[in-house]
Amino acid sequence: MKYLLILNDPPYGTERSYNGLRLASSLAKRPDSEVKVFLMADSAACGKAGQKTPQGYYNIERMLKSLVNSKVSIGVCGTCIDARGITEAELADGVHRGSLEELTDWCVWADKV
């Protein structure tokens, strides 16, 4: 089964992106599943490198790194990072600048969005 998760909320201040990434991680562990994650709107900040969080607090950047290591593709909306002043060079390892065209392709590819 092919899964696409589209996140829209910021990395911190709400737990929606955190829980979306937890779900992506759980799905990625299933045999015969493929997972892609697309970050849009305020979740574009999830893709930024150098996140520092208090000891014992979840860290979205580390979660993304774990997903990348599990062969999960992670795209971030180029328009959204531009609007937030985030450059491609500031993206976490394994997170790439995406586009609405890529998201469209991923939606067609996925069995579940």
C-alpha atoms as a printed R data frame, in Angstrom:
    type eleno elety resid chain resno      x      y      z
1   ATOM     1    CA   MET     A     1  0.000  0.000  0.000
2   ATOM     2    CA   LYS     A     2  1.224  3.526 -0.827
3   ATOM     3    CA   TYR     A     3  0.556  6.322  1.679
4   ATOM     4    CA   LEU     A     4  0.892 10.083  1.355
5   ATOM     5    CA   LEU     A     5  0.704 12.309  4.419
6   ATOM     6    CA   ILE     A     6  0.237 16.040  3.837
7   ATOM     7    CA   LEU     A     7  1.069 18.140  6.885
8   ATOM     8    CA   ASN     A     8  0.050 21.779  7.345
9   ATOM     9    CA   ASP     A     9  0.685 22.687 11.000
10  ATOM    10    CA   PRO     A    10  3.872 24.153 12.495
11  ATOM    11    CA   PRO     A    11  6.470 21.881 14.079
12  ATOM    12    CA   TYR     A    12  5.773 23.114 17.614
13  ATOM    13    CA   GLY     A    13  2.829 24.710 19.405
14  ATOM    14    CA   THR     A    14  0.451 22.023 18.201
15  ATOM    15    CA   GLU     A    15  1.032 18.288 18.032
16  ATOM    16    CA   ARG     A    16 -0.563 17.691 14.623
17  ATOM    17    CA   SER     A    17  2.708 17.528 12.684
18  ATOM    18    CA   TYR     A    18  4.293 15.458 15.461
19  ATOM    19    CA   ASN     A    19  1.430 12.966 15.328
20  ATOM    20    CA   GLY     A    20  1.455 12.924 11.527
21  ATOM    21    CA   LEU     A    21  5.142 12.009 11.578
22  ATOM    22    CA   ARG     A    22  4.497  9.344 14.212
23  ATOM    23    CA   LEU     A    23  1.888  7.835 11.892
24  ATOM    24    CA   ALA     A    24  4.284  8.029  8.933
25  ATOM    25    CA   SER     A    25  6.906  6.195 10.984
26  ATOM    26    CA   SER     A    26  4.463  3.472 11.987
27  ATOM    27    CA   LEU     A    27  3.259  3.028  8.401
28  ATOM    28    CA   ALA     A    28  6.848  2.890  7.114
29  ATOM    29    CA   LYS     A    29  7.515 -0.109  9.372
30  ATOM    30    CA   ARG     A    30  4.767 -2.153  7.741
31  ATOM    31    CA   PRO     A    31  5.897 -4.647  5.131
32  ATOM    32    CA   ASP     A    32  4.919 -3.772  1.573
33  ATOM    33    CA   SER     A    33  4.159 -0.146  2.418
34  ATOM    34    CA   GLU     A    34  5.640  2.965  0.842
35  ATOM    35    CA   VAL     A    35  5.303  6.346  2.501
36  ATOM    36    CA   LYS     A    36  5.783  9.927  1.340
37  ATOM    37    CA   VAL     A    37  5.371 13.084  3.420
38  ATOM    38    CA   PHE     A    38  4.706 16.556  2.012
39  ATOM    39    CA   LEU     A    39  5.101 19.653  4.180
40  ATOM    40    CA   MET     A    40  2.956 22.681  3.310
41  ATOM    41    CA   ALA     A    41  1.930 25.995  4.871
42  ATOM    42    CA   ASP     A    42  3.244 26.299  8.453
43  ATOM    43    CA   SER     A    43  4.589 22.737  8.403
44  ATOM    44    CA   ALA     A    44  7.255 23.982  5.973
45  ATOM    45    CA   ALA     A    45  9.170 24.978  9.126
46  ATOM    46    CA   CYS     A    46  9.268 21.289 10.078
47  ATOM    47    CA   GLY     A    47 11.836 20.805  7.327
48  ATOM    48    CA   LYS     A    48 14.303 23.355  8.692
49  ATOM    49    CA   ALA     A    49 17.669 22.076  9.924
50  ATOM    50    CA   GLY     A    50 19.152 22.983 13.291
51  ATOM    51    CA   GLN     A    51 16.081 22.573 15.502
52  ATOM    52    CA   LYS     A    52 16.945 22.746 19.188
53  ATOM    53    CA   THR     A    53 14.434 21.498 21.716
54  ATOM    54    CA   PRO     A    54 14.592 21.026 25.500
55  ATOM    55    CA   GLN     A    55 15.861 17.717 26.876
56  ATOM    56    CA   GLY     A    56 13.073 15.136 26.783
57  ATOM    57    CA   TYR     A    57 10.975 17.079 24.251
58  ATOM    58    CA   TYR     A    58 10.299 15.672 20.814
59  ATOM    59    CA   ASN     A    59 12.378 17.044 17.955
60  ATOM    60    CA   ILE     A    60 10.750 17.191 14.519
61  ATOM    61    CA   GLU     A    61 14.093 17.316 12.687
62  ATOM    62    CA   ARG     A    62 15.208 14.062 14.337
63  ATOM    63    CA   MET     A    63 11.860 12.487 13.434
64  ATOM    64    CA   LEU     A    64 12.345 13.495  9.796
65  ATOM    65    CA   LYS     A    65 15.877 12.052  9.808
66  ATOM    66    CA   SER     A    66 14.509  8.746 11.095
67  ATOM    67    CA   LEU     A    67 11.893  8.721  8.323
68  ATOM    68    CA   VAL     A    68 14.521  9.485  5.676
69  ATOM    69    CA   ASN     A    69 16.581  6.566  7.036
70  ATOM    70    CA   SER     A    70 13.451  4.412  6.569
71  ATOM    71    CA   LYS     A    71 13.330  5.399  2.881
72  ATOM    72    CA   VAL     A    72 10.432  7.836  3.284
73  ATOM    73    CA   SER     A    73 10.461 10.670  0.722
74  ATOM    74    CA   ILE     A    74  9.931 14.088  2.277
75  ATOM    75    CA   GLY     A    75  9.099 17.108  0.162
76  ATOM    76    CA   VAL     A    76  8.439 20.651  1.296
77  ATOM    77    CA   CYS     A    77  6.427 23.189 -0.669
78  ATOM    78    CA   GLY     A    78  8.814 25.594 -2.389
79  ATOM    79    CA   THR     A    79  6.318 28.457 -2.334
80  ATOM    80    CA   CYS     A    80  5.760 27.891  1.394
81  ATOM    81    CA   ILE     A    81  9.461 27.953  2.303
82  ATOM    82    CA   ASP     A    82  9.970 31.039  0.144
83  ATOM    83    CA   ALA     A    83  7.123 32.805  1.973
84  ATOM    84    CA   ARG     A    84  8.758 31.949  5.306
85  ATOM    85    CA   GLY     A    85 12.278 32.975  4.318
86  ATOM    86    CA   ILE     A    86 13.646 29.417  4.447
87  ATOM    87    CA   THR     A    87 16.230 28.568  1.795
88  ATOM    88    CA   GLU     A    88 16.943 25.149  0.327
89  ATOM    89    CA   ALA     A    89 20.337 25.217  2.062
90  ATOM    90    CA   GLU     A    90 18.521 25.454  5.414
91  ATOM    91    CA   LEU     A    91 16.507 22.268  4.878
92  ATOM    92    CA   ALA     A    92 17.257 19.213  6.979
93  ATOM    93    CA   ASP     A    93 19.184 16.362  5.395
94  ATOM    94    CA   GLY     A    94 16.928 14.286  3.172
95  ATOM    95    CA   VAL     A    95 14.200 16.933  2.906
96  ATOM    96    CA   HIS     A    96 13.893 18.391 -0.573
97  ATOM    97    CA   ARG     A    97 12.242 21.444 -2.088
98  ATOM    98    CA   GLY     A    98  9.068 20.260 -3.756
99  ATOM    99    CA   SER     A    99  6.316 21.810 -5.797
100 ATOM   100    CA   LEU     A   100  2.586 21.622 -6.283
101 ATOM   101    CA   GLU     A   101  3.278 19.551 -9.402
102 ATOM   102    CA   GLU     A   102  5.219 17.023 -7.310
103 ATOM   103    CA   LEU     A   103  2.425 16.926 -4.723
104 ATOM   104    CA   THR     A   104 -0.061 16.317 -7.527
105 ATOM   105    CA   ASP     A   105  2.051 13.411 -8.805
106 ATOM   106    CA   TRP     A   106  2.302 11.997 -5.288
107 ATOM   107    CA   CYS     A   107 -1.494 12.226 -4.825
108 ATOM   108    CA   VAL     A   108 -2.024 10.236 -8.029
109 ATOM   109    CA   TRP     A   109  0.640  7.717 -6.923
110 ATOM   110    CA   ALA     A   110 -0.842  7.117 -3.452
111 ATOM   111    CA   ASP     A   111 -3.486  4.583 -2.526
112 ATOM   112    CA   LYS     A   112 -4.304  6.592  0.622
113 ATOM   113    CA   VAL     A   113 -3.855 10.355  1.218
